[in-house]
Amino acid sequence: MASQKKTWLLCLWPMRRPLATLVAVASFAVPAVPASAQIFGGDQDASSQESNSGLFGPLVNLFSPRPMGDAGKPAPDATPYKVTIEVKGGDSSLRDAVTSASNLESLSQRPPSGAAGLVRRALADRRDINAALYSAGYYAGDIRITLAGSPPDAPNVFEVVEAARRQGPVPVRVEVTPGPQFHFGRVAILDAATHRPLPDAPTLQRLRLVPGEPALATAVVNAESALVGHWRRAGHPFARIADKQVTADHATKSVDVSIYVSPGPVATFGRFTVSGADFLTPGFIEERIEIPAGTPYSPEVLDRLRRRLLEYEAIASVRIQEADKLDADGSLPIHIEVSARKPRYVGFGATYSSTEGSAINAFWGHRNLFGGGETLRLDAQVSWFGEKSEAVPDADPFGYKLSAAFVKPGIYTAQDDLVAQAAILREVTNAYVREAATLLTGVRHRYSDQLNLQVSLDLEQSRVEDTTGTRDYTIVGIPFELTYDSTDNKLDPSRGIRASGVVEPFAYFGDAGAGPAMIKGSFATYHAFDEDKRFILAGRVSAGSIFGTDLYDVPPQRRFYVGGGGSLRGYDYQSASPRNAEGVIIGGRSFFEASVEARVRVTDTIGIVPFFDMGSAFASEWPDFDGMKYSAGVGLRYYTAIGPLRLDLAFPLNPGPEDGDFGVYVSLGQAF
């Protein structure tokens, strides 16, 4: 049960504003290649060409999972060894590639079983290192491996290894001479049926098969995938590579490439069938397909459909299967198979902060309440404010919140969802103490997978106490919220944009006037500098304004506050906000925030994140940037299956007398 509790706690953290302080809650030679050698594909002549499995065969292993038979438990009759790798020539990236390809190096801490195991490992290195050379465009390399001075194919190699192991770790030496780097020569993309150039093929520049450029074997493999994808996107579902010929000419140090493509017929979408959807109301999936018969075939359309269906919490998986042949009318039948998630879930968690106090939370949810994909979540939270409220020093520090959130998909069309949120709460902060009942209900319209518009009715009945006394508010607002999200991951984005804008005119009745409006926007962008997404630059800018009334006429709970892990790290929650003459936080009518992070993944599970934040709330109607606060820090990320676990340490760069020395923040997911 401990693991379940941990999962529940992680589920809680993203729902709570990140805390502003510490939160309590791991030698033989490669045979010489003939002067003109067929690397793979096509007919072969025994006198001048090598087979697919001979010269080009190792490349298959380069793009396949590496056999790890030696890994795991210590081998019986283990044979320790010490390996030395020398690459004569080539740049550092080639040396790194050779070292990474070597099983002798990567498995050196897992000795193989007996002399035979070490010999097998050495022989495997020839294939893997050869593939690494090919991938970098070196087709005339020389690889020499010795075990205690003896080649692994020597007749007496087993006796030599056995004798050496009695003296200590067996000395193993790998010497690699890459030779010259080859370049692409003639490159042709041909129709498999006519052997003529395909008129609509991607350019060689786009395929990265430009004559005169380094002849990377990986470029050929990637070009094949790109060609198939190109014609599938053009409406050819059965596009394939029919044949290929890649020939290395050692006299000219060039590689000629001919790729034969069979585009197959153009198709349209035909009939859609669905299975596995018994847990949903009849027609639920069919209503959301929205791909009329006769629509030109496109794999992107199917991918968008899959992602759209997975947005419904009731659906665990979506498998889209294309038929292996067209119907008589030239259309492609599609079958969609879905599976259900467990409908109910529960969880709980606990948090602690020296500035926001402690809280415990429990929740229950249903992912498919009435069978139509409806979701319901109930939360109950009790909290204890750790210090006296600055605005209301004699206030009871006890707080609570009982809330419910409901979503009903497809109330008008499949793109229209009913959303409703209700809460009863008591909130204690440094700026105010509030007791309230709130209700927000509206309709969310999905224009696309990335763009949504929600129009709601926002109601609040509350009693708020601050430095000016106690007031009762009845607030009615109509928020319009537009959101755009093109990121590739909700908790750990590596590319794309997130943007949102809210405009809410609202009226309130009580001791104050009526008629203000709030406008708020946020823009974040993410860019990965490498294919493995190990170096990501992320930035965010947010701003807002309340106009149409004076500061003290805006209910305290509707004002803007800056400070804490969700906005300006290094400063206490709400502390980078306007204060009155007594130094008590009162909030502002506008705010501005900006953050930039460099997210660097050091290992598969560990990352570091240096960051810089700036921001402040302002008493003026629009940000005047007077008294801006700045902070910097570094974070640690532990990447899990459900998202990165975040630990940030931030320091204020221009603190005031009321600010602390640093802040520590823990949550699930990135800061933004």
C-alpha positions as CSV (number, residue, x, y, z in Angstrom):
1,M,0.0,0.0,0.0
2,A,3.0,2.3,0.4
3,S,3.4,2.7,-3.3
4,Q,-0.3,3.5,-3.8
5,K,0.0,6.2,-1.2
6,K,3.0,7.7,-2.9
7,T,1.1,7.8,-6.2
8,W,-1.9,9.5,-4.6
9,L,0.4,12.1,-3.0
10,L,2.0,12.9,-6.4
11,C,-1.5,13.3,-7.9
12,L,-2.3,15.9,-5.2
13,W,0.8,18.1,-5.7
14,P,-0.1,19.5,-9.2
15,M,-3.5,20.6,-8.0
16,R,-2.1,22.8,-5.3
17,R,-0.3,26.0,-5.8
18,P,3.4,25.2,-5.4
19,L,4.7,26.1,-2.0
20,A,6.9,29.0,-1.3
21,T,9.1,27.2,1.2
22,L,10.3,23.7,1.9
23,V,7.5,21.1,1.6
24,A,7.3,18.1,3.8
25,V,5.3,15.4,2.8
26,A,17.9,7.5,-7.3
27,S,43.8,-8.0,-32.8
28,F,41.8,-9.2,-35.9
29,A,41.2,-7.1,-39.0
30,V,38.0,-6.4,-40.8
31,P,38.3,-8.1,-44.3
32,A,39.3,-5.6,-46.9
33,V,36.3,-4.2,-48.9
34,P,36.7,-4.6,-52.7
35,A,37.3,-1.5,-54.8
36,S,33.6,-1.4,-55.7
37,A,31.4,-3.0,-53.1
38,Q,27.6,-3.4,-53.0
39,I,26.6,-2.4,-49.5
40,F,23.1,-3.7,-49.6
41,G,20.2,-4.4,-52.0
42,G,20.1,-5.4,-55.6
43,D,21.8,-8.3,-57.4
44,Q,25.3,-9.1,-56.2
45,D,28.4,-10.5,-57.9
46,A,30.6,-12.7,-55.7
47,S,33.8,-11.3,-57.0
48,S,33.1,-7.6,-56.3
49,Q,30.2,-7.3,-53.9
50,E,29.3,-8.4,-50.3
51,S,25.9,-9.6,-49.2
52,N,23.5,-7.6,-47.1
53,S,24.3,-9.6,-44.0
54,G,28.1,-9.1,-44.7
55,L,28.9,-5.5,-45.2
56,F,25.6,-3.7,-44.4
57,G,24.2,-6.2,-42.0
58,P,25.7,-4.6,-38.9
59,L,23.6,-1.5,-39.5
60,V,20.5,-3.4,-38.6
61,N,21.9,-4.0,-35.2
62,L,22.6,-0.3,-34.8
63,F,18.9,0.5,-34.9
64,S,17.7,-2.5,-32.9
65,P,17.7,-3.1,-29.2
66,R,21.1,-4.3,-28.1
67,P,21.2,-7.9,-26.9
68,M,22.0,-7.9,-23.2
69,G,22.4,-11.5,-22.5
70,D,25.5,-10.9,-20.4
71,A,23.6,-8.5,-18.2
72,G,21.8,-9.3,-15.0
73,K,23.1,-11.8,-12.4
74,P,26.9,-12.4,-12.1
75,A,28.0,-15.0,-14.7
76,P,29.3,-18.3,-13.5
77,D,33.0,-18.7,-14.0
78,A,33.3,-14.9,-14.5
79,T,36.2,-13.6,-16.6
80,P,37.2,-10.1,-15.5
81,Y,39.0,-8.0,-18.1
82,K,40.3,-4.4,-18.6
83,V,39.5,-2.9,-22.0
84,T,41.4,-0.1,-23.8
85,I,39.9,1.5,-26.9
86,E,42.0,3.6,-29.3
87,V,40.5,5.4,-32.3
88,K,43.2,6.6,-34.7
89,G,41.9,9.6,-36.4
90,G,38.4,11.0,-36.6
91,D,36.8,13.7,-34.3
92,S,35.6,13.3,-30.8
93,S,32.1,12.5,-31.9
94,L,33.4,9.5,-33.8
95,R,35.4,8.3,-30.9
96,D,32.4,8.6,-28.6
97,A,30.3,6.7,-31.2
98,V,32.8,3.9,-31.3
99,T,33.1,3.7,-27.5
100,S,29.3,3.7,-27.1
101,A,29.0,0.9,-29.7
102,S,31.4,-1.4,-27.8
103,N,29.9,-4.1,-25.7
104,L,33.4,-4.7,-24.3
105,E,33.3,-1.2,-22.9
106,S,29.6,-0.9,-21.8
107,L,29.6,-4.4,-20.2
108,S,33.0,-4.2,-18.7
109,Q,31.6,-4.3,-15.1
110,R,29.7,-7.5,-15.9
111,P,32.4,-10.1,-16.7
112,P,31.3,-12.8,-19.1
113,S,31.3,-16.5,-18.4
114,G,34.6,-18.1,-19.2
115,A,37.0,-17.5,-22.1
116,A,34.2,-18.4,-24.6
117,G,32.0,-15.6,-23.2
118,L,34.8,-13.0,-23.6
119,V,35.5,-14.2,-27.2
120,R,31.9,-13.9,-28.1
121,R,31.8,-10.4,-26.7
122,A,34.9,-9.4,-28.7
123,L,33.4,-10.8,-31.9
124,A,30.2,-8.9,-31.4
125,D,32.2,-5.7,-31.0
126,R,33.4,-6.1,-34.6
127,R,29.8,-5.9,-35.9
128,D,28.7,-3.1,-33.6
129,I,31.8,-0.9,-34.1
130,N,31.6,-1.5,-37.9
131,A,28.0,-0.3,-37.8
132,A,29.1,2.9,-35.9
133,L,31.7,3.6,-38.6
134,Y,29.1,3.1,-41.3
135,S,26.7,5.4,-39.6
136,A,29.3,8.1,-39.7
137,G,30.3,7.5,-43.3
138,Y,33.4,5.4,-42.8
139,Y,33.3,2.4,-45.1
140,A,37.0,1.4,-45.2
141,G,37.7,1.2,-41.5
142,D,40.0,-1.3,-39.9
143,I,39.1,-2.9,-36.5
144,R,41.6,-4.9,-34.6
145,I,40.8,-6.6,-31.3
146,T,43.2,-8.6,-29.1
147,L,42.6,-10.6,-25.9
148,A,45.8,-10.7,-24.0
149,G,47.6,-10.0,-27.3
150,S,45.8,-12.7,-29.2
151,P,43.1,-12.2,-31.9
152,P,39.7,-13.7,-30.9
153,D,39.8,-15.9,-34.0
154,A,43.2,-17.4,-33.2
155,P,43.3,-21.2,-32.7
156,N,44.8,-20.9,-29.2
157,V,42.7,-17.9,-28.0
158,F,41.0,-19.9,-25.3
159,E,44.2,-21.1,-23.8
160,V,45.7,-17.6,-23.9
161,V,42.7,-16.1,-22.2
162,E,42.6,-18.8,-19.5
163,A,46.3,-18.2,-18.8
164,A,45.9,-14.4,-18.6
165,R,42.9,-14.5,-16.3
166,R,45.0,-16.3,-13.6
167,Q,47.2,-13.3,-13.5
168,G,44.4,-10.8,-13.1
169,P,41.9,-9.0,-15.4
170,V,42.5,-10.1,-19.0
171,P,43.9,-7.1,-21.0
172,V,41.7,-6.4,-24.0
173,R,42.7,-3.9,-26.7
174,V,40.5,-2.4,-29.4
175,E,42.2,-0.4,-32.1
176,V,40.1,1.3,-34.7
177,T,41.4,3.1,-37.8
178,P,38.4,4.8,-39.5
179,G,40.0,5.5,-42.8
180,P,38.6,8.2,-45.1
181,Q,35.1,9.4,-44.8
182,F,33.0,8.6,-47.9
183,H,30.6,11.1,-49.6
184,F,27.4,10.6,-51.5
185,G,27.9,10.3,-55.3
186,R,24.9,9.6,-57.5
187,V,21.6,9.6,-55.7
188,A,18.3,8.6,-57.3
189,I,14.7,8.2,-56.1
190,L,13.0,5.9,-58.6
191,D,9.6,4.5,-59.3
192,A,9.7,0.8,-58.5
193,A,7.4,0.0,-61.5
194,T,9.1,2.1,-64.2
195,H,12.6,2.6,-62.8
196,R,12.2,6.3,-63.7
197,P,12.6,9.2,-61.3
198,L,9.5,9.9,-59.3
199,P,8.3,13.4,-60.2
200,D,6.8,14.4,-56.8
201,A,9.6,13.0,-54.6
202,P,11.1,15.1,-51.8
203,T,14.3,16.9,-52.7
204,L,17.6,15.4,-52.0
205,Q,18.3,18.3,-49.6
206,R,15.2,17.4,-47.6
207,L,16.2,13.8,-47.6
208,R,19.8,14.7,-46.6
209,L,21.2,12.6,-49.4
210,V,23.0,15.5,-51.1
211,P,25.9,14.5,-53.5
212,G,29.2,15.6,-52.0
213,E,27.9,15.4,-48.4
214,P,29.2,12.7,-45.9
215,A,27.6,9.4,-46.8
216,L,26.1,8.6,-43.4
217,A,24.4,5.2,-43.4
218,T,21.8,6.5,-41.0
219,A,20.9,9.1,-43.6
220,V,19.9,6.3,-46.0
221,V,17.8,4.6,-43.4
222,N,16.1,7.9,-42.4
223,A,15.5,8.8,-46.0
224,E,13.6,5.5,-46.5
225,S,11.3,6.3,-43.6
226,A,10.9,9.9,-44.9
227,L,9.9,8.7,-48.4
228,V,7.3,6.3,-47.1
229,G,5.9,9.0,-44.8
230,H,5.9,11.5,-47.7
231,W,3.7,9.4,-49.9
232,R,1.4,8.3,-47.0
233,R,0.8,11.9,-46.2
234,A,0.0,12.4,-49.9
235,G,-2.8,9.9,-49.7
236,H,-1.0,6.6,-50.5
237,P,-1.7,4.3,-47.5
238,F,0.3,1.4,-49.0
239,A,3.5,3.3,-49.8
240,R,6.7,1.2,-49.3
241,I,10.3,0.9,-50.3
242,A,10.4,-1.9,-52.9
243,D,14.2,-2.1,-53.2
244,K,17.4,-0.1,-52.7
245,Q,21.0,-0.2,-53.9
246,V,23.8,1.4,-52.0
247,T,27.2,0.9,-53.5
248,A,30.6,2.2,-52.1
249,D,33.3,3.0,-54.6
250,H,36.7,2.8,-52.8
251,A,38.5,4.4,-55.7
252,T,36.4,7.6,-55.6
253,K,35.5,7.3,-51.9
254,S,31.9,7.8,-52.8
255,V,28.6,6.0,-52.2
256,D,25.9,5.8,-54.9
257,V,22.3,5.4,-53.7
258,S,19.3,4.2,-55.6
259,I,16.0,3.9,-53.7
260,Y,13.0,2.3,-55.5
261,V,9.6,3.5,-54.1
262,S,6.3,1.9,-54.7
263,P,3.7,4.6,-53.8
264,G,0.7,2.4,-54.2
265,P,-2.8,3.7,-55.0
266,V,-4.3,6.9,-53.8
267,A,-7.1,6.2,-51.3
268,T,-9.9,7.9,-49.5
269,F,-11.3,7.1,-46.0
270,G,-14.1,4.5,-46.2
271,R,-16.2,2.9,-43.5
272,F,-15.2,3.1,-39.8
273,T,-15.9,0.2,-37.5
274,V,-15.5,0.3,-33.7
275,S,-15.0,-2.4,-31.1
276,G,-14.4,-2.5,-27.3
277,A,-16.6,0.5,-26.6
278,D,-19.3,-1.3,-24.6
279,F,-18.5,0.8,-21.5
280,L,-19.7,3.9,-23.4
281,T,-23.1,4.9,-24.6
282,P,-23.9,3.6,-28.1
283,G,-22.5,5.8,-30.8
284,F,-20.1,7.7,-28.5
285,I,-17.0,6.9,-30.6
286,E,-18.8,7.1,-33.9
287,E,-20.0,10.6,-33.2
288,R,-16.5,11.8,-32.6
289,I,-14.9,10.3,-35.7
290,E,-16.1,13.1,-37.9
291,I,-14.3,11.9,-41.0
292,P,-16.8,11.7,-43.8
293,A,-16.5,8.9,-46.3
294,G,-14.6,10.1,-49.3
295,T,-12.2,12.2,-47.3
296,P,-8.6,11.9,-48.8
297,Y,-6.5,9.5,-46.7
298,S,-4.1,11.1,-44.3
299,P,-2.2,9.5,-41.4
300,E,-2.2,12.8,-39.6
301,V,-6.0,12.8,-39.6
302,L,-6.0,9.3,-37.9
303,D,-3.4,10.5,-35.4
304,R,-5.5,13.5,-34.4
305,L,-8.5,11.2,-34.0
306,R,-6.5,8.9,-31.7
307,R,-5.3,11.8,-29.6
308,R,-8.7,13.4,-29.4
309,L,-10.3,10.1,-28.2
310,L,-7.6,9.7,-25.6
311,E,-8.5,13.0,-24.1
312,Y,-11.6,11.4,-22.6
313,E,-10.6,10.0,-19.1
314,A,-12.8,6.9,-19.6
315,I,-10.7,5.6,-22.5
316,A,-7.5,3.9,-21.6
317,S,-6.2,3.0,-25.1
318,V,-7.1,3.6,-28.8
319,R,-5.8,1.3,-31.5
320,I,-6.5,2.3,-35.1
321,Q,-6.0,-0.4,-37.7
322,E,-5.9,0.2,-41.4
323,A,-7.2,-2.5,-43.7
324,D,-4.6,-4.3,-45.9
325,K,-6.5,-3.6,-49.1
326,L,-8.9,-1.1,-50.5
327,D,-12.6,-1.6,-51.1
328,A,-14.0,-1.7,-54.6
329,D,-14.6,2.0,-54.6
330,G,-11.0,2.8,-53.7
331,S,-11.7,3.6,-50.1
332,L,-9.7,2.3,-47.1
333,P,-11.7,0.7,-44.2
334,I,-10.6,1.7,-40.8
335,H,-11.2,-0.2,-37.5
336,I,-10.9,1.5,-34.1
337,E,-10.4,-0.6,-31.0
338,V,-10.8,1.1,-27.6
339,S,-10.4,-0.1,-24.0
340,A,-11.7,1.3,-20.7
341,R,-9.9,2.7,-17.7
342,K,-11.0,1.8,-14.3
343,P,-13.9,4.1,-13.7
344,R,-13.3,5.0,-10.0
345,Y,-10.2,6.3,-8.2
346,V,-9.4,7.7,-4.8
347,G,-6.4,9.4,-3.2
348,F,-5.1,11.6,-0.5
349,G,-2.1,13.6,0.4
350,A,-0.5,16.0,2.9
351,T,1.6,19.2,2.6
352,Y,3.4,21.5,4.9
353,S,4.8,25.0,4.4
354,S,6.2,27.4,7.0
355,T,4.4,30.3,5.3
356,E,1.2,28.6,4.1
357,G,0.8,26.1,6.9
358,S,-0.2,22.5,6.6
359,A,-3.0,20.7,4.8
360,I,-4.4,17.2,4.2
361,N,-6.5,16.4,1.2
362,A,-8.6,13.4,0.1
363,F,-10.4,13.0,-3.2
364,W,-12.7,10.5,-5.0
365,G,-13.4,10.5,-8.7
366,H,-15.4,8.8,-11.4
367,R,-14.2,8.8,-15.1
368,N,-17.5,7.6,-16.7
369,L,-20.3,8.5,-14.4
370,F,-23.3,7.9,-16.6
371,G,-21.7,6.0,-19.4
372,G,-21.2,9.0,-21.7
373,G,-17.7,9.9,-20.6
374,E,-18.9,12.2,-17.8
375,T,-16.3,12.9,-15.1
376,L,-16.9,13.8,-11.5
377,R,-14.3,14.6,-8.9
378,L,-14.9,15.4,-5.2
379,D,-12.2,16.9,-3.0
380,A,-12.1,17.6,0.7
381,Q,-9.2,19.5,2.3
382,V,-8.5,20.8,5.7
383,S,-5.6,23.3,6.4
384,W,-3.9,25.1,9.2
385,F,-2.2,28.4,8.5
386,G,1.2,28.2,10.1
387,E,1.5,31.9,11.1
388,K,-0.9,34.7,12.0
389,S,-2.4,36.4,9.0
390,E,-0.8,39.8,8.5
391,A,-4.2,41.3,7.6
392,V,-6.3,39.6,10.4
393,P,-3.9,38.6,13.2
394,D,-6.7,37.3,15.5
395,A,-8.2,35.1,12.8
396,D,-8.6,31.3,13.4
397,P,-5.9,29.7,11.3
398,F,-8.2,26.7,10.5
399,G,-9.2,26.4,6.8
400,Y,-11.1,24.0,4.7
401,K,-12.4,23.4,1.1
402,L,-15.1,21.0,-0.2
403,S,-15.2,21.0,-4.0
404,A,-16.7,19.2,-6.9
405,A,-15.9,19.3,-10.6
406,F,-18.1,17.8,-13.3
407,V,-17.7,17.6,-17.1
408,K,-20.4,16.3,-19.5
409,P,-19.0,15.8,-23.1
410,G,-21.0,16.5,-26.2
411,I,-23.9,18.5,-24.9
412,Y,-24.7,20.1,-28.2
413,T,-22.2,18.7,-30.7
414,A,-19.2,16.4,-30.1
415,Q,-17.0,19.5,-29.7
416,D,-19.1,21.1,-26.9
417,D,-18.6,20.1,-23.3
418,L,-20.5,21.2,-20.2
419,V,-18.2,22.1,-17.3
420,A,-19.1,22.9,-13.7
421,Q,-17.1,23.5,-10.6
422,A,-18.5,24.2,-7.1
423,A,-16.8,24.8,-3.7
424,I,-17.5,25.7,-0.1
425,L,-14.3,27.0,1.5
426,R,-12.6,29.0,4.3
427,E,-9.3,30.5,3.1
428,V,-6.6,32.1,5.4
429,T,-3.8,34.1,3.8
430,N,-1.6,37.0,4.8
431,A,-3.7,39.4,2.7
432,Y,-7.2,38.3,3.8
433,V,-9.5,35.7,5.3
434,R,-12.4,34.5,3.2
435,E,-15.4,32.3,3.7
436,A,-17.2,31.6,0.4
437,A,-19.4,29.4,-1.7
438,T,-18.5,29.5,-5.4
439,L,-20.0,28.1,-8.6
440,L,-18.6,28.2,-12.2
441,T,-20.5,26.6,-15.0
442,G,-20.1,27.0,-18.7
443,V,-19.5,25.5,-22.1
444,R,-16.2,24.6,-23.6
445,H,-16.0,24.4,-27.4
446,R,-13.1,22.6,-29.1
447,Y,-12.2,24.2,-32.3
448,S,-9.3,21.8,-32.9
449,D,-7.0,19.5,-30.9
450,Q,-5.1,22.7,-29.8
451,L,-7.6,25.5,-29.6
452,N,-10.5,25.7,-27.1
453,L,-12.9,28.5,-26.1
454,Q,-14.8,28.4,-22.8
455,V,-17.6,30.8,-21.9
456,S,-18.9,30.5,-18.3
457,L,-21.0,32.0,-15.5
458,D,-18.9,32.7,-12.4
459,L,-20.8,33.1,-9.1
460,E,-19.4,33.8,-5.6
461,Q,-21.1,34.6,-2.3
462,S,-18.4,35.4,0.3
463,R,-17.5,37.2,3.5
464,V,-13.9,38.6,3.4
465,E,-12.0,40.2,6.2
466,D,-8.8,42.2,5.5
467,T,-7.1,45.4,6.9
468,T,-10.2,47.5,6.0
469,G,-12.7,45.3,7.9
470,T,-15.3,42.7,6.9
471,R,-17.3,42.8,3.8
472,D,-19.9,40.6,2.2
473,Y,-19.7,40.1,-1.6
474,T,-22.1,38.7,-4.2
475,I,-20.0,38.5,-7.3
476,V,-21.3,37.7,-10.8
477,G,-18.8,37.3,-13.6
478,I,-18.8,36.1,-17.2
479,P,-15.3,34.8,-18.1
480,F,-14.3,34.2,-21.7
481,E,-11.2,32.0,-21.9
482,L,-9.3,31.1,-25.0
483,T,-6.5,28.4,-24.7
484,Y,-4.0,27.1,-27.2
485,D,-1.7,24.2,-26.5
486,S,0.6,22.6,-29.1
487,T,3.0,21.0,-26.7
488,D,3.9,17.3,-26.9
489,N,3.5,16.5,-23.2
490,K,1.3,18.0,-20.4
491,L,3.7,17.5,-17.5
492,D,7.1,17.7,-19.3
493,P,6.8,19.6,-22.7
494,S,9.8,19.6,-25.0
495,R,8.4,21.6,-27.9
496,G,5.4,23.7,-28.8
497,I,3.5,26.6,-27.4
498,R,1.0,27.2,-24.6
499,A,-1.0,30.3,-24.6
500,S,-4.2,31.4,-22.8
501,G,-6.2,34.6,-22.5
502,V,-9.1,35.4,-20.1
503,V,-11.4,38.4,-20.2
504,E,-14.0,38.6,-17.4
505,P,-16.3,41.5,-16.8
506,F,-17.8,41.1,-13.3
507,A,-20.2,42.9,-11.0
508,Y,-20.4,42.7,-7.3
509,F,-22.9,43.8,-4.7
510,G,-22.2,44.7,-1.1
511,D,-20.2,47.5,0.4
512,A,-18.4,48.4,-2.8
513,G,-19.4,49.5,-6.3
514,A,-19.7,47.5,-9.5
515,G,-18.4,47.3,-13.0
516,P,-14.7,46.3,-13.3
517,A,-13.3,43.9,-15.7
518,M,-10.3,41.6,-15.6
519,I,-8.0,40.6,-18.4
520,K,-5.1,38.1,-18.1
521,G,-2.9,36.3,-20.5
522,S,0.0,33.8,-20.5
523,F,2.4,32.6,-23.1
524,A,4.9,29.8,-22.8
525,T,7.2,28.2,-25.4
526,Y,9.5,25.2,-25.3
527,H,12.3,24.2,-27.6
528,A,14.5,21.0,-27.6
529,F,17.9,21.5,-29.1
530,D,18.5,17.8,-29.8
531,E,16.5,14.8,-30.9
532,D,16.8,13.0,-27.6
533,K,15.2,16.1,-25.8
534,R,18.1,16.3,-23.3
535,F,18.6,20.1,-23.7
536,I,15.4,22.1,-23.6
537,L,15.0,25.9,-23.3
538,A,11.6,27.0,-21.8
539,G,10.2,30.5,-21.3
540,R,7.0,32.0,-20.0
541,V,5.5,35.5,-19.8
542,S,2.3,36.3,-17.9
543,A,0.5,39.6,-17.3
544,G,-2.9,40.9,-16.2
545,S,-4.9,43.9,-15.3
546,I,-8.1,44.9,-13.5
547,F,-9.6,48.1,-14.8
548,G,-12.7,50.2,-14.3
549,T,-12.4,50.7,-10.5
550,D,-10.0,51.7,-7.7
551,L,-7.8,49.2,-5.9
552,Y,-9.7,49.1,-2.6
553,D,-13.0,48.7,-4.5
554,V,-11.7,45.4,-6.0
555,P,-12.5,42.4,-3.6
556,P,-9.3,41.2,-2.0
557,Q,-9.7,37.7,-3.4
558,R,-10.0,39.1,-7.0
559,R,-6.8,41.1,-6.8
560,F,-3.4,40.0,-8.2
561,Y,-0.7,38.5,-6.0
562,V,2.8,37.5,-7.0
563,G,5.3,35.3,-5.2
564,G,5.9,31.6,-4.6
565,G,6.6,28.5,-6.6
566,G,3.8,29.1,-9.1
567,S,5.0,32.6,-10.1
568,L,8.1,34.0,-8.6
569,R,10.3,31.5,-6.9
570,G,12.6,32.5,-4.0
571,Y,9.9,34.9,-2.5
572,D,7.2,33.9,-0.1
573,Y,3.6,33.4,-1.4
574,Q,2.0,36.7,-2.3
575,S,5.0,38.7,-0.9
576,A,5.9,40.4,-4.2
577,S,2.7,42.4,-4.1
578,P,1.7,45.9,-3.0
579,R,1.5,46.6,0.7
580,N,-0.3,49.3,2.7
581,A,1.4,51.9,4.9
582,E,1.7,49.3,7.7
583,G,3.5,46.9,5.4
584,V,0.6,44.4,5.1
585,I,0.0,42.7,1.7
586,I,-3.1,44.1,0.0
587,G,-2.6,42.9,-3.6
588,G,-2.7,44.8,-6.9
589,R,-4.7,45.7,-10.0
590,S,-2.0,44.4,-12.4
591,F,0.9,42.0,-12.5
592,F,3.8,40.9,-14.7
593,E,5.8,37.6,-14.5
594,A,8.5,36.1,-16.7
595,S,10.6,33.0,-16.3
596,V,13.3,31.2,-18.3
597,E,14.7,27.7,-17.7
598,A,17.4,25.5,-19.2
599,R,16.2,21.9,-18.7
600,V,19.2,19.6,-19.0
601,R,18.8,15.8,-18.6
602,V,22.0,14.4,-17.2
603,T,20.9,10.8,-17.2
604,D,17.7,9.0,-18.2
605,T,16.2,9.7,-14.8
606,I,18.0,12.8,-13.5
607,G,18.0,16.4,-14.8
608,I,19.2,19.8,-13.6
609,V,17.4,23.1,-14.3
610,P,19.0,26.5,-13.8
611,F,16.3,29.2,-14.0
612,F,15.7,32.9,-13.7
613,D,12.4,34.5,-12.6
614,M,11.1,38.1,-12.5
615,G,7.8,39.6,-11.6
616,S,5.7,41.7,-9.3
617,A,2.1,42.9,-8.7
618,F,1.3,46.6,-9.0
619,A,-1.3,48.9,-7.5
620,S,-1.6,50.7,-10.8
621,E,-4.2,49.6,-13.4
622,W,-1.5,48.5,-15.8
623,P,2.0,47.2,-14.9
624,D,4.4,50.1,-14.4
625,F,7.4,47.7,-13.6
626,D,8.3,49.8,-10.5
627,G,9.7,47.6,-7.8
628,M,10.2,44.5,-9.9
629,K,11.6,41.5,-8.0
630,Y,14.2,39.0,-9.4
631,S,15.3,35.6,-8.4
632,A,17.5,32.8,-9.7
633,G,18.1,29.2,-8.7
634,V,18.7,25.6,-9.8
635,G,16.3,22.7,-9.8
636,L,16.6,18.9,-9.7
637,R,14.3,16.7,-11.8
638,Y,13.6,13.0,-11.2
639,Y,11.9,11.6,-14.3
640,T,9.1,9.1,-13.6
641,A,6.6,7.3,-15.7
642,I,3.9,9.8,-14.7
643,G,6.1,12.9,-15.1
644,P,9.1,14.7,-13.6
645,L,9.3,15.1,-9.9
646,R,10.5,18.7,-9.3
647,L,12.7,20.1,-6.5
648,D,13.7,23.7,-7.0
649,L,16.0,25.9,-4.8
650,A,15.6,29.6,-5.5
651,F,17.3,32.7,-4.1
652,P,15.8,36.3,-4.2
653,L,18.2,38.7,-6.0
654,N,16.8,41.9,-4.6
655,P,14.9,41.0,-1.4
656,G,13.2,43.4,0.8
657,P,13.3,43.3,4.6
658,E,10.3,41.1,4.7
659,D,11.7,38.5,2.3
660,G,13.4,35.2,3.3
661,D,16.8,34.0,2.2
662,F,15.6,31.3,-0.2
663,G,12.7,29.1,-1.2
664,V,12.4,25.3,-1.8
665,Y,9.6,23.9,-3.9
666,V,8.5,20.3,-4.6
667,S,5.8,19.2,-7.0
668,L,5.0,16.8,-9.8
669,G,5.6,18.3,-13.3
670,Q,7.7,21.2,-14.5
671,A,7.3,24.7,-13.0
672,F,5.4,25.7,-16.2
